[in-house]
Amino acid sequence: MARSGLTGSRIRDRRVMMGLRQADLAKQAGISASYLNLIEHNRRRIGGKLLLDIASVLGVEAAHLSEGAEAALVATLRDAAAGFPGSGAEASAADEFAGRFPGWAQVVAEQKARIGRLEQAVEALTDRLAHDPLLAASLHEVLSTVTAIHSSASILVETKQIEPEWRDRFHRNIHEDSARLAEGAQRLVNELDAGQRKEVTLNSPQDELDAFLDRADHTFPELDEAVTEDASGKIDALVTSEGFASTAAQALARDRLTRLAQDAEALPMPRLIAALSDLRSRKTSDGPPDPTELAATLGVAPALVMRRLIAVPPEQRDRVLPSVPGLVIADASGTLLYRKEPAGFTLPRYGAACPLWPLFSAFSQPMFPIRRAIRLAGRTEAAFLTYAVAEPDHAVRPGEDPGLRAHMLIWPLDGDAPEAGRVGITCRICPRENCQSRREPSIMLREV
């Protein structure tokens, strides 16, 4: 029997494992015991709300009942084969391999997951080692202290006759430098440990601002409510309540919140929600909304729509958006000024991003929106739909630089996009081979 026809058997197995009687499961699912008996013997098809109700009672995902755990295992095996296109692995025979050798198939799947976790740790550590200013300072301090200890020790060893007073001074210097070395080494270890955690140490005012925005999910209902009044009081309250460690971080937060308040005044959230609802009711698919289409409908700039889309309140996202988008903003130097990561798309915390991003292509044609599907090279090769546009950051006057800032809205896509171009995160950890835009060697490339 096909795997898709074994839903009833999986329900029965799960029920028996939980020690649940058939009558009890039927009662909690709102059906008769006789009907459940037919389902468990694969004599009645099941789906929709009833499948969700039974899965809820059994404490499992509905997909585990309808497709079985082996479906996820087969999908993982196929992903593993796709990651090694030159290996000759027969991806089409993944289901047969999982069926004949389930133990070995599970080993391959777990190895793939472990490799993914290790690659993620390498990416984070490499990014920090290459660009983190505090980590570089810690390394410099350790090396300087080691050099000082070596110099003092060399003098003591190489000088045959040395006065007791000078010998005591050198001994004292070695002792003090050794203590400083121990402290510096501990700071270095702490920095490296922080690089492997999601909640990394806040090293700069920009880091503090990013953490503040992430904790708020980039949504500030207070600013939307303050559209009809002076928003400065709301901004002061938000900055004060956060307790930033530095005045520079306070200044960055105040500037960002002021811009968000201006966005809320230029495009009130109720107006955007109404436009999204109308657009979704007229569309035949559940694809991401086009910010340029929304901008034309609302009579505002596309960049403003992009910034407001990521500020849609969580309680309304499921109703008007197919997924949660990400956003990145950069100035003409390529510096990332604003980061909101979508699921599966890592934005570099330090250093420069991949030059192949549509974000940077937008600078070559200001005011002209770019729509492009991309695949992120790496562990999952996830697909995304991006919209990018470069617009002046302020009113443009003759003879002045427009201060272009490029925006890139990032929508996660379900499944692959055949036309998607393959891009990386940053050159140092990008697995793309023969890239003409590469700035530096990658540590992720396999040796031939």
RAJO-V393885 format. One line per field, one symbol per residue. phi: phi as a letter, one per 30 degrees, with the letter a starting at -180 (. if undefined). burial: b if it has 9 or more other C-alpha atoms within 8 Angstrom, else e. Layout:
phi=???
burial=???
This chain:
phi=.dedccedddddddddddicdedddddddibdddddddddchcbdbaiddddddddddibddddddcidddddddddddddddbdcdiddddcdddddddbdddddddddddddddddddddddddedddbdddddddddddddddddddddddddddddcbdedddddddddddddddddddddddddddddddccdddddcbedddddddddddhhbbeedddcddbddddddeddddddiddbddddddddddddddddddddbeeedddddddddddcdcbcddddddddddddibdeddddddddcdeedcdddcbdacdcbbbbcddjddcbbbdddicdcddbicdddddeedddddbeicdccadbbddkdchdcbccbbacbddadcbeicddidbccbdbcdcdicbedddcbccaedbcddchddcdcbdcdcdddd
burial=eeeebbbbbbbbebbbeeebebeebbbebebbbeebbbbbbbeeeeeeebbbbbbbbbeeebebbbbbeeeebbebbbbbbeeeeeeeeebeebeebbeeebeebbebbeebeeebeebebebbbbbbbebbeebbebbebbeebbebbeebbeebeeeeeeeeeebeebbebbeebbebbeebbebbeebbebbbeeeeeeeebebbbbebbbeeebbeeebbebbeeebeebbbeebeeeebeeeebbebbbeebbebbebbbebbbeebbebbbebbeeeeeeeebebbebbbeeebebbbbbbbebbbeeeebbebbbbbbbbbbbbbebebebbbbbeeeeebeebbbbebbbbbbbbeebeebbebbbbbbeeeebbbbbbbbbbbeeeeeeeeebbbbbbbbbbbbeeebeebebbbbbbbbbbbeeeeeeeeebeebeee
